[in-house]
Amino acid sequence: MSDPWFGYRPTDDDGTAARRWWDAHAEEYLGDHGDFLGDAGFRWGPEGLTEGEATLLGPPAGSRVLEVGAGAAHCSRWLAARGADVVATDVAPAMLEAAARISRRSGTPVPLVEADARDLPFADGTFDVVFTSFGAIPFVPDAHRVHAEAARVLRAGGRWVFSVTHPVRWAFPDDPTLAGLTAHRSYFDRRPYVETDGGHVVYVEYHRTLGDHVRDVAAAGLRLRDVVEPEWPAWNTASWGGWGPERGHYLPGTAVFVTTKD
């Protein structure tokens, strides 16, 4: 008998729960958000900031680029259409199957590789740019390994850019309305968000403070260049989970970290 539960608690999950969840829910996720993301669009978060606007990766033409936690590879197709030599990786087979289908539909194919962002099947110094938009980092307990792998496969002078839920948001309920403006837990409570069903862990998402992210970047030997906190734009009237225009007017929802390998 199913007995669903959700909340914040320690877990011995090693990242397997999220891989299974994304594999099982790929079509549902794309059905809900595919139009916003676009077949070949590049958004850094639910606010809608695009790479075309932000230019955080540098000029795409001629760059060797790796996307980790790519999902259906929307961002990679955007880069490929602008001349980047890009490879998209994800840990969920169903997401990669969707990526292949969308690539055929859009006419912009990209190489797809099933891989864990903590153990990439690429040689040292292979890429000019490595990035992820809300991929990998929130879903593993050892995100420092993601940063270390990104640094390993980057050439000297290359960029590692990643977006995550803005850490301050973890102190507030997952409510996009004004009711979500009252903090209900400590920002420093690093217990992950966990969902269980029948006693089995089915979803885990990990909270890291701003300082945690910075320390992980530094430990990987990377230099932090910028932290972008997109403001909610007037044109975006849609809500996405806990993101929405009402609360977005007051609180940041996304943080984008721009780093380089010296």
C-alpha positions in Angstrom: 0.0 0.0 0.0 1.4 3.4 -1.0 2.2 5.8 1.8 3.5 9.0 0.3 5.6 11.4 2.5 7.5 14.6 1.7 9.6 16.9 3.8 13.2 17.6 4.9 15.3 14.8 6.4 18.7 13.1 6.1 18.9 10.3 3.5 21.5 7.8 2.4 20.5 8.4 -1.3 23.6 8.4 -3.6 21.8 10.2 -6.5 19.9 7.2 -7.7 16.5 8.5 -6.7 16.8 11.6 -8.9 18.0 9.5 -11.9 15.0 7.2 -11.6 12.6 10.1 -11.1 13.8 12.0 -14.2 13.7 8.8 -16.2 10.1 8.1 -15.1 8.9 11.7 -15.5 10.7 12.9 -18.6 7.5 13.1 -20.7 5.5 14.7 -18.0 8.2 17.4 -17.4 8.5 18.2 -21.1 4.7 18.3 -21.5 4.6 20.9 -18.8 7.6 23.0 -19.7 8.6 22.1 -23.3 6.9 25.1 -24.9 8.7 27.5 -22.5 12.1 25.9 -23.1 11.7 25.7 -26.8 13.0 22.9 -29.1 16.3 24.8 -29.4 16.1 27.5 -26.7 18.5 28.3 -23.9 17.0 29.6 -20.7 19.0 29.8 -17.5 16.0 29.4 -15.2 12.2 29.9 -14.8 12.6 33.7 -15.0 13.3 33.2 -18.7 16.8 34.8 -18.9 18.3 33.5 -22.2 21.9 32.9 -23.0 21.4 35.2 -26.0 20.7 38.0 -23.5 23.3 37.0 -20.9 26.2 35.7 -23.0 27.7 34.0 -20.0 29.4 31.2 -22.1 31.2 33.5 -24.5 30.9 33.3 -28.3 29.5 29.9 -29.3 30.9 29.6 -32.8 33.9 27.3 -32.9 33.8 26.5 -29.2 33.9 22.9 -28.0 31.1 22.7 -25.4 29.8 20.1 -23.0 26.4 20.3 -21.3 25.9 18.1 -18.2 22.5 17.3 -16.8 21.2 18.3 -20.2 17.7 16.9 -20.0 16.3 17.0 -23.5 19.3 19.1 -24.7 17.3 22.3 -25.5 20.3 24.5 -24.6 22.8 22.3 -26.6 20.7 22.6 -29.8 20.6 26.4 -29.3 24.4 26.4 -29.2 24.8 24.0 -32.1 22.6 26.2 -34.3 25.1 29.0 -33.6 28.2 27.1 -34.6 29.3 25.4 -31.3 30.7 21.9 -31.4 28.5 20.6 -28.5 27.9 17.3 -26.7 24.9 16.9 -24.4 25.0 14.4 -21.4 22.4 13.3 -19.0 22.0 10.4 -16.5 18.3 9.6 -17.5 17.8 7.5 -20.6 14.3 8.7 -21.1 15.5 12.3 -21.3 18.1 11.4 -23.9 15.4 9.6 -25.9 13.3 12.7 -25.8 16.4 14.8 -26.8 16.9 12.6 -29.9 13.3 12.9 -30.9 13.3 16.7 -30.5 16.5 16.9 -32.4 15.0 15.0 -35.3 11.9 17.3 -35.2 13.9 20.5 -35.1 16.6 19.5 -37.6 19.4 20.4 -35.2 21.0 17.2 -34.0 23.6 17.1 -31.2 25.6 14.1 -29.9 24.0 12.6 -26.9 25.9 10.6 -24.2 24.4 8.9 -21.1 26.7 9.9 -18.3 26.8 10.8 -14.7 28.1 14.4 -14.3 30.3 13.1 -11.4 32.1 10.6 -13.7 32.4 12.0 -17.2 33.7 9.8 -20.1 35.9 12.5 -21.6 39.6 13.2 -21.5 41.2 16.0 -19.5 41.2 19.4 -21.2 38.7 18.4 -23.9 36.3 21.4 -23.7 36.3 25.2 -23.9 33.0 25.4 -22.0 31.1 23.2 -19.6 27.7 24.2 -18.4 24.4 23.1 -16.9 21.1 24.9 -16.5 19.5 23.4 -13.3 21.0 20.0 -14.0 23.0 17.5 -11.9 24.1 19.7 -9.0 20.7 19.9 -7.1 20.2 16.1 -7.4 23.4 14.6 -6.0 24.7 14.6 -2.4 28.3 15.1 -3.5 28.1 18.1 -5.9 31.8 18.8 -5.3 32.4 15.9 -7.7 30.4 17.6 -10.4 32.6 20.7 -10.1 35.8 18.6 -10.0 34.8 16.8 -13.2 33.9 20.0 -15.0 37.3 21.4 -14.1 39.1 18.2 -15.2 37.6 18.2 -18.7 38.0 22.0 -19.2 41.0 23.3 -21.0 43.0 26.1 -19.2 41.1 29.3 -19.5 37.8 27.5 -20.1 34.5 28.3 -18.4 32.2 26.3 -16.1 28.8 27.9 -15.8 25.9 26.5 -13.8 22.5 27.6 -12.6 20.7 26.4 -9.5 17.7 27.4 -7.4 18.8 30.5 -5.5 20.0 29.3 -2.1 17.9 31.9 -0.2 14.8 30.3 -1.6 15.3 27.2 0.6 14.2 29.2 3.6 10.8 29.8 2.1 7.9 27.6 1.2 7.5 26.3 -2.4 4.7 28.8 -3.1 5.0 31.3 -6.0 2.4 33.7 -4.5 2.8 36.4 -1.9 2.0 33.8 0.7 5.4 32.3 -0.1 7.2 35.4 1.3 7.4 34.2 4.9 10.4 32.2 5.8 9.5 28.9 7.4 12.8 27.1 7.9 16.4 28.0 8.5 18.5 28.9 5.5 21.3 27.0 7.2 19.3 23.8 7.5 21.0 21.6 4.9 18.7 18.6 5.2 17.6 17.7 1.7 14.0 17.8 0.4 12.9 14.1 0.2 9.8 12.4 -1.2 9.0 8.8 -0.3 6.4 6.3 -1.4 5.7 3.1 0.5 8.8 3.8 2.5 11.1 4.1 -0.6 12.9 7.3 -1.4 11.6 8.4 -4.9 13.0 12.0 -5.1 15.7 14.0 -3.4 16.9 17.5 -3.9 19.8 19.0 -2.1 20.2 22.5 -0.5 23.5 24.3 -0.5 24.1 27.8 0.8 25.7 30.5 -1.3 29.0 29.8 0.6 28.7 26.1 0.0 28.6 26.7 -3.8 31.5 29.0 -3.6 33.6 26.6 -1.6 32.9 23.8 -4.0 34.0 25.9 -6.9 37.2 26.9 -5.1 38.0 23.3 -4.1 37.8 22.3 -7.7 40.5 24.9 -8.5 38.1 27.2 -10.4 37.9 31.0 -10.1 34.5 32.6 -9.5 33.9 35.4 -12.0 30.3 36.4 -11.5 27.0 35.4 -9.8 24.0 36.4 -11.9 20.6 36.7 -10.1 18.0 37.2 -12.8 15.1 39.6 -12.0 11.6 38.5 -12.9 10.7 40.1 -16.2 7.4 41.9 -16.8 6.7 39.7 -19.9 6.7 36.4 -17.9 3.3 35.9 -16.3 3.7 32.1 -15.9 4.4 30.2 -12.7 6.7 27.2 -12.6 6.5 25.4 -9.3 7.6 27.8 -6.6 8.7 30.4 -9.3 6.2 33.1 -10.4 5.8 36.8 -11.0 4.2 37.6 -7.6 7.0 36.4 -5.4 9.6 36.9 -8.1 9.1 40.6 -7.8 10.6 40.4 -4.2 12.8 37.3 -4.0 15.5 35.8 -6.4 14.7 32.4 -7.7 17.8 31.5 -9.7 21.5 32.0 -9.2 23.9 31.5 -12.1 27.6 31.0 -11.3 30.2 31.9 -13.8 33.7 30.4 -13.2 36.9 29.9 -15.1 39.8 27.4 -15.0 43.1 29.3 -14.8 
